[in-house]
Amino acid sequence: MKEISCKLLVIGAGPGGYVCAIRAGQLGIDTVIVEAKKPGGTCLTVGCIPSKAFIHAAEEFDKVRHFANGGSAIGISVEAPRLDLGKTVEWKDGIVGRLTGGVSALLNKARVKIVKGEAKFRDGKTIEVETETGTQIIRAENIVIATGSEPVEIPALPFGGTVISSTEALALREVPAKLVVVGGGYIGLELGIAFSKMGSAVTVVEATKQILPLYDADLVRPVAKRLKELGIRVLTNASAKSLSDGGLVIQTAEGGSETLPADKVLVTVGRKPRMEGWGFDELDLDRAGRFLRIDDRCRTSMRGIYAIGDVTGEPMLAHRAMAQGEMVAEIVAGHKRSWDKRCIPAVCFTDPEIVSAGLLPDEARGQGLEIKIGQFPFSANGRAMTTENEDGFVRVVARADNHLVLGIQGVGQGVSELSSAFALAIEMGARLEDIAGTIHAHPTRSEGFQEAALKAMGHALHI
């Protein structure tokens, strides 16, 4: 067996792992990263990036189909379009290939050694990797666990055949005529909307009383309206029970049962940390429920072992993992760093999109804070009018006493691109006056951000 030693070993080349390794390499740390598949992890290879490519293709097809049906108010008409999903998937795979190749190049540029294979702990300083050429032993002073997460499987609906996860959904070569989505969270609705726009008859089954249960009713309402326009059937307070020859058997809100016809059943009921098969039983790592417990420096309960990303808990977001990875690399290099982020923005790429940064109104009230809320609708925004999509709004939540901004939310076409402005305002401790006093370019949707701050102060100009 071959042996190598290093100062830093990163297990997993997802967003958190590869950023950690690149930053460590930039700082001159002798770094090794282990990954069994292509670099980029779930987000880049079968999650965030390919799903957004898929969503874009669906939107373009739906737009052309809309024009073909004579539904355009701006005078455009075309012949009936046709979708070749196989070519769409090839285009999506091309994007993924370019990005994974880019990550490999960045790791090589940072002089990070890449070991391809399955990693398994022997002890707190040693792992073994099964590679194509045999077993590789790696000894490290510091180890970062960045093993990520995987889809949750429903026992009664194991993945395979008719039942698919988001990974298989993004690789389909044909649009299913009837698609049932189990789970009305962001993954299920993003893909459900995309398939509906491509021509599937979609039904969403959600166990709670509301789709997108992590958001408040005001943010969800424009999405629910759009689902209805697309003809997507939504069943709340309902649960999937079993698969039958006729489709998916569910228990309805009334306590009865119904069989939903389905060519494919897409299960999107959440994700769980990848904890099996890594030899974690050989270690004495404290847990926080399903996740690894970490402190404000991403240190686990064992000296020299760090953990980042989805394996450490919510929010299970790629950009959180990246920030953790960069921080840990600098800590290993001897820098004084700790997790002091004030907010982690979250984006739901539904139609329309939802962005949330900081506290929702009820969360702020739950902390005993007296708040001011300013909300500005896109129906009063010139740029929204010129794009034929006026649904949604921007909302600012601030303390009533000193106007410190606590949270910013938005729902509408393209609002994901406002997420950085929202997060920056909260991270820098902005007050309503700071946002209201900043000149926002006209005509843009971002003007809604300024107007929402003005509204909270009592003097919105355009409503």
C-alpha positions as CSV (number, residue, x, y, z in Angstrom):
1,M,0.0,0.0,0.0
2,K,1.2,3.5,-0.9
3,E,1.4,6.1,1.8
4,I,1.5,9.9,1.7
5,S,1.4,12.6,4.3
6,C,0.1,16.1,4.3
7,K,-0.8,19.0,6.5
8,L,-4.4,19.1,5.4
9,L,-6.7,16.4,4.0
10,V,-10.1,17.3,2.7
11,I,-12.7,14.4,2.3
12,G,-15.2,15.4,-0.4
13,A,-14.8,17.8,-3.4
14,G,-18.2,19.5,-3.2
15,P,-18.5,23.3,-3.0
16,G,-17.2,23.4,0.6
17,G,-14.4,20.8,0.1
18,Y,-12.9,22.2,-3.1
19,V,-13.0,25.8,-1.9
20,C,-11.3,24.7,1.3
21,A,-8.6,22.9,-0.6
22,I,-8.1,25.7,-3.1
23,R,-7.8,28.4,-0.4
24,A,-5.4,26.1,1.6
25,G,-3.3,25.6,-1.5
26,Q,-3.2,29.4,-2.0
27,L,-1.9,29.8,1.5
28,G,0.9,27.3,0.9
29,I,-0.5,24.4,2.9
30,D,0.4,20.9,1.7
31,T,-3.2,19.8,0.8
32,V,-4.8,16.6,-0.4
33,I,-8.4,16.2,-1.5
34,V,-10.2,12.9,-1.9
35,E,-13.3,12.5,-4.1
36,A,-14.8,9.3,-5.6
37,K,-16.6,11.1,-8.4
38,K,-16.1,14.3,-10.4
39,P,-15.2,17.4,-8.4
40,G,-18.0,19.8,-7.7
41,G,-20.2,17.6,-5.5
42,T,-24.0,17.4,-5.6
43,C,-24.4,21.1,-6.3
44,L,-22.3,21.3,-9.4
45,T,-22.9,17.8,-10.9
46,V,-26.5,16.8,-10.0
47,G,-28.0,19.6,-8.1
48,C,-27.8,23.4,-8.1
49,I,-26.2,24.0,-11.5
50,P,-27.9,21.3,-13.7
51,S,-31.3,22.1,-12.1
52,K,-31.0,25.8,-13.0
53,A,-30.0,24.8,-16.6
54,F,-33.0,22.6,-16.7
55,I,-35.3,25.3,-15.3
56,H,-34.0,27.8,-17.9
57,A,-34.6,25.4,-20.8
58,A,-38.2,24.8,-19.5
59,E,-38.8,28.6,-19.2
60,E,-37.6,29.2,-22.8
61,F,-39.7,26.4,-24.1
62,D,-42.8,27.6,-22.2
63,K,-42.2,31.1,-23.5
64,V,-42.1,30.0,-27.1
65,R,-45.2,27.8,-26.5
66,H,-46.9,30.8,-25.1
67,F,-46.2,32.8,-28.2
68,A,-47.4,30.0,-30.4
69,N,-50.7,29.9,-28.6
70,G,-51.3,33.6,-29.3
71,G,-50.9,34.6,-25.7
72,S,-48.3,37.3,-26.2
73,A,-49.4,40.9,-25.7
74,I,-46.3,42.3,-27.3
75,G,-47.0,41.1,-30.9
76,I,-44.8,38.0,-31.2
77,S,-46.2,34.8,-32.8
78,V,-44.3,31.6,-33.8
79,E,-45.1,28.1,-35.0
80,A,-45.8,25.4,-32.5
81,P,-42.4,24.5,-30.8
82,R,-41.0,21.0,-30.1
83,L,-38.8,20.0,-27.2
84,D,-36.0,17.4,-27.6
85,L,-35.2,16.7,-23.9
86,G,-32.3,14.5,-24.9
87,K,-30.5,17.5,-26.4
88,T,-31.5,19.6,-23.4
89,V,-29.8,17.1,-21.1
90,E,-26.7,17.0,-23.4
91,W,-26.5,20.8,-23.2
92,K,-26.9,20.7,-19.4
93,D,-24.2,18.0,-19.1
94,G,-21.9,20.2,-21.2
95,I,-22.2,23.0,-18.7
96,V,-21.5,20.6,-15.8
97,G,-18.5,19.2,-17.7
98,R,-17.0,22.7,-18.2
99,L,-17.5,23.5,-14.5
100,T,-16.1,20.3,-13.1
101,G,-13.1,20.7,-15.5
102,G,-12.7,24.2,-14.2
103,V,-12.7,23.1,-10.6
104,S,-10.0,20.5,-11.4
105,A,-7.9,23.1,-13.0
106,L,-8.2,25.4,-10.0
107,L,-7.2,22.6,-7.7
108,N,-4.2,21.9,-9.8
109,K,-3.3,25.6,-10.0
110,A,-3.4,25.7,-6.2
111,R,-1.0,22.7,-6.1
112,V,-3.6,20.5,-4.4
113,K,-3.1,16.7,-4.8
114,I,-6.3,15.0,-6.0
115,V,-6.9,11.4,-5.0
116,K,-9.8,9.7,-6.7
117,G,-11.5,7.0,-4.7
118,E,-13.6,6.1,-1.6
119,A,-12.2,7.4,1.7
120,K,-12.5,5.5,5.0
121,F,-11.1,6.5,8.4
122,R,-8.6,4.2,10.2
123,D,-8.2,6.7,13.0
124,G,-8.3,10.4,13.7
125,K,-5.2,11.1,11.6
126,T,-5.3,8.4,9.0
127,I,-7.6,7.4,6.1
128,E,-7.4,4.7,3.4
129,V,-8.6,5.3,-0.1
130,E,-9.6,2.6,-2.5
131,T,-8.4,3.8,-5.9
132,E,-8.2,2.2,-9.3
133,T,-4.6,1.3,-8.6
134,G,-5.0,-0.1,-5.1
135,T,-5.2,1.2,-1.5
136,Q,-3.8,4.6,-0.8
137,I,-3.0,5.5,2.9
138,I,-3.0,9.2,3.7
139,R,-1.8,10.6,7.0
140,A,-2.7,14.2,7.8
141,E,-2.2,16.7,10.6
142,N,-5.7,18.1,10.0
143,I,-8.7,16.6,8.3
144,V,-11.8,18.3,6.9
145,I,-15.0,16.2,6.6
146,A,-17.0,17.6,3.6
147,T,-19.0,14.5,2.7
148,G,-22.2,16.4,1.8
149,S,-25.7,15.0,1.7
150,E,-28.1,12.8,-0.3
151,P,-31.8,12.6,-1.0
152,V,-34.0,11.2,1.7
153,E,-35.8,8.0,0.6
154,I,-39.3,7.1,1.8
155,P,-39.3,3.5,3.0
156,A,-42.6,2.7,1.2
157,L,-41.2,4.3,-2.0
158,P,-37.6,3.2,-2.6
159,F,-35.8,4.8,-5.5
160,G,-35.8,2.8,-8.7
161,G,-38.0,2.4,-11.7
162,T,-41.0,4.7,-11.5
163,V,-39.8,6.3,-8.3
164,I,-36.9,8.8,-8.9
165,S,-34.9,11.4,-7.0
166,S,-33.9,14.8,-8.3
167,T,-30.7,13.2,-9.6
168,E,-32.6,10.9,-12.0
169,A,-35.1,13.6,-12.8
170,L,-32.3,15.7,-14.3
171,A,-31.2,12.9,-16.5
172,L,-34.5,11.9,-18.0
173,R,-34.4,11.7,-21.8
174,E,-38.2,12.0,-22.2
175,V,-40.8,14.3,-20.5
176,P,-43.1,12.1,-18.4
177,A,-46.7,12.6,-19.4
178,K,-47.9,12.4,-15.8
179,L,-45.5,13.4,-12.9
180,V,-46.3,13.2,-9.2
181,V,-44.0,15.2,-7.0
182,V,-43.9,14.0,-3.4
183,G,-42.7,17.0,-1.3
184,G,-43.7,20.6,-1.9
185,G,-40.4,22.2,-0.8
186,Y,-38.1,24.1,-3.0
187,I,-36.5,21.1,-4.9
188,G,-39.9,19.6,-5.6
189,L,-41.5,22.8,-6.8
190,E,-38.5,23.9,-8.9
191,L,-38.5,20.6,-10.8
192,G,-42.3,20.3,-10.8
193,I,-42.7,23.7,-12.4
194,A,-40.0,22.9,-15.0
195,F,-41.6,19.7,-16.0
196,S,-45.0,21.3,-16.2
197,K,-43.6,23.9,-18.6
198,M,-42.1,21.1,-20.7
199,G,-45.5,19.5,-21.0
200,S,-46.0,17.1,-18.0
201,A,-49.3,17.0,-16.1
202,V,-47.9,17.6,-12.6
203,T,-49.4,16.9,-9.2
204,V,-47.6,18.0,-6.0
205,V,-48.3,16.1,-2.7
206,E,-47.2,18.0,0.4
207,A,-47.6,16.7,4.0
208,T,-47.9,20.1,5.7
209,K,-50.7,22.6,5.3
210,Q,-48.7,24.8,2.9
211,I,-46.2,24.3,0.1
212,L,-42.8,25.8,0.8
213,P,-43.4,25.6,4.5
214,L,-40.2,27.4,5.4
215,Y,-41.6,30.6,4.0
216,D,-44.6,32.8,5.2
217,A,-47.9,32.8,3.3
218,D,-47.2,36.2,1.7
219,L,-44.1,35.0,0.0
220,V,-45.7,31.7,-1.1
221,R,-48.9,33.3,-2.5
222,P,-47.5,34.4,-5.9
223,V,-45.9,31.0,-6.4
224,A,-49.2,29.2,-5.5
225,K,-51.0,31.5,-8.0
226,R,-48.5,30.6,-10.7
227,L,-48.9,26.9,-10.0
228,K,-52.6,27.2,-10.6
229,E,-52.0,29.1,-13.9
230,L,-49.7,26.3,-15.1
231,G,-52.4,23.7,-14.2
232,I,-50.3,22.1,-11.5
233,R,-52.5,20.3,-8.9
234,V,-51.4,20.8,-5.3
235,L,-52.6,18.6,-2.5
236,T,-51.6,19.7,1.0
237,N,-52.0,17.8,4.3
238,A,-51.6,14.7,2.1
239,S,-49.0,11.9,2.3
240,A,-47.7,9.3,0.0
241,K,-48.5,5.7,1.0
242,S,-47.5,3.2,-1.7
243,L,-47.1,2.6,-5.4
244,S,-49.8,0.7,-7.2
245,D,-50.3,-0.4,-10.9
246,G,-52.5,2.7,-11.3
247,G,-50.0,5.2,-9.8
248,L,-49.3,6.6,-6.4
249,V,-51.6,5.9,-3.5
250,I,-51.9,8.9,-1.1
251,Q,-53.8,9.7,2.0
252,T,-55.8,12.9,1.5
253,A,-56.4,15.8,3.9
254,E,-59.9,14.3,4.6
255,G,-58.4,11.0,5.7
256,G,-59.4,9.1,2.6
257,S,-57.2,7.6,-0.1
258,E,-56.7,8.5,-3.7
259,T,-54.6,7.0,-6.5
260,L,-52.8,9.5,-8.6
261,P,-51.8,8.3,-12.1
262,A,-48.1,8.6,-12.6
263,D,-45.5,7.7,-15.2
264,K,-42.8,9.0,-12.7
265,V,-42.9,9.7,-9.0
266,L,-40.4,12.3,-8.0
267,V,-39.6,12.1,-4.3
268,T,-38.2,15.3,-2.8
269,V,-38.8,15.1,0.9
270,G,-35.5,16.5,2.0
271,R,-31.8,15.6,2.2
272,K,-29.7,13.8,4.8
273,P,-26.0,14.0,5.7
274,R,-23.8,11.4,4.1
275,M,-22.6,9.6,7.3
276,E,-22.4,5.9,6.2
277,G,-19.3,4.1,4.8
278,W,-16.7,6.7,5.9
279,G,-15.5,4.8,9.0
280,F,-16.9,7.4,11.3
281,D,-17.5,4.6,13.8
282,E,-13.7,4.6,14.3
283,L,-13.9,8.2,15.6
284,D,-15.4,9.8,18.7
285,L,-17.4,12.6,17.0
286,D,-20.2,14.3,18.9
287,R,-23.5,14.5,17.0
288,A,-26.2,17.2,16.9
289,G,-29.1,15.0,15.8
290,R,-28.3,13.6,12.4
291,F,-25.4,15.9,11.9
292,L,-21.8,16.4,13.2
293,R,-21.6,18.9,16.0
294,I,-19.2,21.8,15.3
295,D,-18.2,25.0,17.0
296,D,-17.8,28.5,15.6
297,R,-14.5,27.4,13.9
298,C,-16.0,24.3,12.4
299,R,-14.0,22.1,14.8
300,T,-15.5,18.8,15.7
301,S,-15.1,17.1,19.1
302,M,-11.8,15.6,18.0
303,R,-8.7,17.7,17.8
304,G,-7.5,18.3,14.3
305,I,-10.8,17.2,12.6
306,Y,-13.1,19.8,11.1
307,A,-16.5,19.4,9.4
308,I,-18.2,21.7,6.9
309,G,-21.2,21.9,4.7
310,D,-24.4,19.7,4.7
311,V,-22.9,17.2,7.1
312,T,-23.0,19.9,9.8
313,G,-26.7,20.8,9.6
314,E,-29.0,23.5,8.3
315,P,-29.1,25.5,6.2
316,M,-27.8,22.9,3.7
317,L,-26.7,25.4,1.1
318,A,-23.6,25.4,-1.1
319,H,-22.7,29.0,-0.3
320,R,-22.7,28.2,3.4
321,A,-20.3,25.3,2.8
322,M,-18.0,27.5,0.6
323,A,-17.8,30.1,3.4
324,Q,-17.0,27.5,6.0
325,G,-14.4,25.9,3.7
326,E,-12.6,29.2,3.2
327,M,-12.6,29.9,6.9
328,V,-11.2,26.5,7.9
329,A,-8.4,26.7,5.4
330,E,-7.4,30.1,6.9
331,I,-7.6,28.6,10.5
332,V,-5.3,25.8,9.5
333,A,-2.9,28.3,8.1
334,G,-2.9,30.1,11.5
335,H,-5.3,32.9,10.9
336,K,-7.7,34.1,13.6
337,R,-11.1,33.3,12.1
338,S,-14.5,32.4,13.5
339,W,-18.0,32.1,12.1
340,D,-19.6,35.6,12.5
341,K,-21.9,35.7,9.5
342,R,-25.1,37.7,10.2
343,C,-27.2,36.0,7.5
344,I,-27.1,33.3,4.9
345,P,-29.4,34.2,2.0
346,A,-31.6,31.5,0.6
347,V,-33.1,31.4,-2.9
348,C,-36.0,29.3,-4.2
349,F,-35.8,29.1,-8.0
350,T,-39.5,28.6,-8.5
351,D,-41.7,30.7,-10.8
352,P,-41.6,33.4,-9.5
353,E,-38.4,33.1,-7.5
354,I,-38.2,33.7,-3.8
355,V,-35.3,35.3,-1.9
356,S,-34.9,35.5,1.9
357,A,-32.1,37.0,3.9
358,G,-32.1,37.5,7.7
359,L,-35.3,37.3,9.7
360,L,-38.8,36.8,8.5
361,P,-41.4,39.1,10.2
362,D,-42.7,36.3,12.5
363,E,-39.1,35.3,13.4
364,A,-38.3,38.9,14.5
365,R,-41.5,39.1,16.5
366,G,-40.7,35.8,18.1
367,Q,-37.5,37.3,19.4
368,G,-39.6,40.0,21.2
369,L,-38.6,42.7,18.8
370,E,-40.9,45.6,17.8
371,I,-40.6,45.9,14.0
372,K,-41.4,48.1,11.0
373,I,-42.2,46.4,7.7
374,G,-42.0,48.0,4.3
375,Q,-43.4,46.1,1.3
376,F,-43.3,47.4,-2.3
377,P,-45.2,45.5,-5.1
378,F,-43.6,44.9,-8.5
379,S,-47.0,46.0,-10.0
380,A,-45.8,49.5,-9.3
381,N,-42.3,49.0,-10.8
382,G,-41.6,50.1,-14.4
383,R,-39.1,47.4,-15.2
384,A,-41.4,44.7,-14.0
385,M,-44.1,46.0,-16.3
386,T,-41.8,46.0,-19.3
387,T,-41.0,42.3,-18.7
388,E,-44.7,41.3,-18.6
389,N,-44.3,39.9,-15.1
390,E,-45.6,42.2,-12.3
391,D,-46.3,39.5,-9.6
392,G,-44.4,39.7,-6.3
393,F,-42.8,42.3,-4.1
394,V,-39.8,43.3,-2.0
395,R,-40.2,43.4,1.8
396,V,-37.8,45.0,4.4
397,V,-38.1,44.1,8.1
398,A,-36.4,46.5,10.5
399,R,-36.3,47.3,14.2
400,A,-38.9,50.0,15.1
401,D,-36.6,51.9,17.5
402,N,-33.3,52.4,15.5
403,H,-34.4,51.1,12.0
404,L,-31.6,48.4,11.9
405,V,-32.5,46.1,9.1
406,L,-33.2,42.6,10.4
407,G,-34.5,40.8,7.3
408,I,-35.2,41.3,3.6
409,Q,-37.3,39.2,1.4
410,G,-38.5,39.3,-2.2
411,V,-40.6,37.2,-4.6
412,G,-40.8,37.9,-8.3
413,Q,-39.2,37.2,-11.6
414,G,-35.4,37.3,-11.4
415,V,-35.2,38.4,-7.7
416,S,-32.5,35.8,-7.1
417,E,-30.1,38.5,-8.5
418,L,-31.0,40.8,-5.6
419,S,-29.9,38.3,-3.0
420,S,-26.4,39.7,-2.7
421,A,-27.7,43.3,-2.1
422,F,-30.1,41.9,0.5
423,A,-27.3,40.0,2.3
424,L,-24.8,42.8,2.0
425,A,-27.2,45.3,3.7
426,I,-27.7,43.0,6.6
427,E,-24.0,42.0,6.9
428,M,-23.0,45.6,7.0
429,G,-25.6,46.6,9.6
430,A,-27.6,48.8,7.3
431,R,-30.5,50.9,8.6
432,L,-33.6,51.8,6.6
433,E,-32.0,55.3,5.9
434,D,-29.0,53.6,4.3
435,I,-31.1,51.7,1.8
436,A,-33.5,54.6,1.1
437,G,-30.6,57.0,0.7
438,T,-28.7,54.8,-1.9
439,I,-29.5,55.8,-5.5
440,H,-30.9,52.7,-7.3
441,A,-30.6,52.5,-11.1
442,H,-33.8,53.2,-13.0
443,P,-35.5,51.3,-14.5
444,T,-34.6,48.1,-12.5
445,R,-36.4,45.8,-10.2
446,S,-33.9,46.8,-7.5
447,E,-35.8,50.0,-7.1
448,G,-38.4,48.0,-5.2
449,F,-35.7,47.5,-2.5
450,Q,-35.3,51.2,-2.1
451,E,-39.1,51.8,-2.2
452,A,-39.7,49.1,0.5
453,A,-37.3,50.9,2.8
454,L,-39.0,54.2,2.1
455,K,-42.4,52.5,2.8
456,A,-41.1,51.2,6.2
457,M,-40.1,54.8,7.0
458,G,-43.6,56.1,6.0
459,H,-42.9,57.9,2.8
460,A,-42.8,55.6,-0.3
461,L,-42.7,57.7,-3.4
462,H,-44.3,55.4,-6.0
463,I,-47.2,53.8,-4.2
